[in-house]
Amino acid sequence: MVTIAGAAAGACFVQSSTPPSQPISQSNPGQPTQTDPRPTPPPPETQSPTYIANPPRPTAPPADPAPPVEQGPVAEADPPAPPPGPAWMITKADGKCTAQAITHCPPRAMCNPPRPSAYKCVEGITYPAKVTKTGNECRVERDPPCPRNAKCKAPPVVPCP
């Protein structure tokens, strides 16, 4: 026996766990009667129903979050630096300087980087020096780099190779 009860918002189904059984009777006289070997279940009125329900309804949305706590004045950060462009390694030997383009070759590939070119030596920098073009100017990179949250002088501007 299955009973279906429904409402517009949700539906519930009630289903009994086992159907009632009927004894098997034979019409031949003189033959013994056999009954169903299963136990006879209690009448449907006394059986406990099995409930299958829809999932619970959603709860109310959470209350508005607390307004943010105001902090002191916020310092404006420096604008982000433009991405670095090409880079060169400047070396000095026998009073002459050369610039070699820094290239990155994919693994297991043969690369043919450009040959080193003559470069005018700049006083006040330590060789070998890595020079990177950012925007319209070339600067010597620091070795070691400026520590985080420290204030360092800007690296010197040098002619681009």
C-alpha positions in Angstrom: 0.0 0.0 0.0 1.4 3.4 -0.9 -0.1 6.7 0.2 1.0 9.9 -1.4 0.4 13.2 0.2 1.5 16.4 -1.5 1.4 20.1 -1.2 2.4 23.0 -3.5 5.7 23.7 -1.6 6.9 20.2 -1.0 5.7 16.6 -1.1 6.0 13.7 1.4 5.6 10.1 0.5 4.5 7.4 2.9 5.2 3.8 2.0 4.6 0.7 4.0 7.6 -1.5 4.4 6.0 -4.9 3.4 2.8 -5.6 1.4 0.2 -7.7 3.2 0.2 -11.4 2.3 -2.7 -13.6 1.5 -2.9 -17.3 2.3 -2.7 -19.6 -0.7 -5.8 -21.6 -1.0 -6.5 -24.6 -3.2 -9.9 -25.5 -4.6 -9.3 -29.2 -4.7 -11.1 -31.0 -1.9 -9.1 -33.6 -0.1 -5.8 -31.8 -0.6 -4.2 -30.2 2.4 -4.2 -26.4 2.4 -0.9 -24.6 2.4 -0.4 -21.2 3.9 2.1 -18.5 2.9 5.4 -19.3 4.7 6.1 -15.6 5.3 4.8 -14.2 8.6 1.6 -12.3 8.4 2.3 -8.6 8.8 0.2 -6.5 11.2 -2.7 -4.7 9.6 -1.7 -1.4 7.8 -3.2 0.7 10.6 -0.7 -0.6 13.1 2.4 -0.6 10.9 4.9 2.2 11.3 5.2 4.1 8.0 8.5 4.8 6.2 8.9 8.5 5.5 10.7 9.9 2.5 10.9 13.7 2.8 12.2 16.5 0.6 15.4 18.1 1.8 15.0 20.8 4.4 14.1 24.3 3.3 17.0 26.8 3.2 17.5 28.9 6.3 17.3 32.7 6.3 20.4 34.5 4.8 23.0 35.6 7.4 22.7 39.1 8.7 24.7 41.8 7.0 28.4 41.6 7.9 29.8 44.1 10.4 31.0 47.3 8.7 34.8 47.4 8.2 36.8 48.9 10.9 38.3 52.1 9.8 42.1 52.2 10.1 44.5 55.2 9.9 45.4 56.8 6.6 46.7 54.4 4.0 49.9 55.3 2.3 49.7 55.2 -1.5 52.0 52.6 -3.0 54.4 53.4 -5.8 53.0 52.7 -9.2 54.0 49.2 -10.5 57.1 49.2 -12.5 56.8 48.4 -16.2 57.8 44.8 -17.1 61.5 44.5 -17.8 62.6 44.3 -21.4 65.7 42.9 -22.9 68.8 42.3 -20.8 72.5 42.2 -21.4 75.6 41.1 -19.5 78.3 43.8 -19.7 81.8 42.5 -19.2 85.2 44.3 -19.1 88.5 42.8 -20.2 91.7 44.5 -21.0 90.0 47.9 -20.6 87.4 47.1 -23.2 83.7 46.4 -22.5 81.4 44.1 -24.4 77.6 43.5 -24.2 76.2 40.0 -24.6 72.4 39.7 -25.0 70.9 37.4 -22.3 68.7 34.9 -24.1 66.8 31.9 -22.8 66.9 28.8 -25.0 64.1 26.2 -24.6 65.3 22.8 -23.2 66.9 20.5 -25.8 66.9 23.2 -28.5 69.9 24.7 -30.2 70.0 28.5 -30.0 72.1 30.9 -31.9 72.3 34.0 -29.7 73.7 37.2 -31.2 77.4 37.8 -30.9 78.7 40.1 -28.2 79.0 43.7 -29.3 81.4 46.5 -28.2 80.1 48.7 -25.4 81.4 51.9 -24.0 82.6 51.3 -20.4 80.9 53.2 -17.7 82.8 54.4 -14.6 81.4 53.7 -11.2 79.8 50.2 -11.9 81.2 46.9 -11.0 81.8 44.4 -13.9 80.4 42.0 -14.9 77.1 43.9 -14.7 73.6 43.0 -15.8 71.8 45.8 -17.6 68.0 45.7 -18.2 66.0 47.9 -20.4 62.8 49.2 -18.7 60.7 51.7 -20.7 63.1 54.0 -22.5 66.1 53.6 -20.2 68.6 50.9 -19.2 69.7 50.4 -15.6 72.3 48.2 -13.9 70.7 45.6 -11.7 71.8 45.4 -8.1 73.8 42.4 -6.9 72.5 41.6 -4.3 69.1 43.1 -4.9 67.6 45.7 -2.6 66.0 43.9 0.4 62.3 44.0 0.7 60.8 47.0 2.6 64.2 48.8 2.4 64.9 52.1 0.8 67.8 51.8 -1.7 69.1 54.3 -4.2 67.9 53.8 -7.7 70.3 51.8 -9.8 72.4 53.9 -12.1 71.2 54.6 -15.6 73.6 53.6 -18.4 73.5 53.7 -22.2 71.5 50.8 -23.7 73.6 48.4 -25.8 
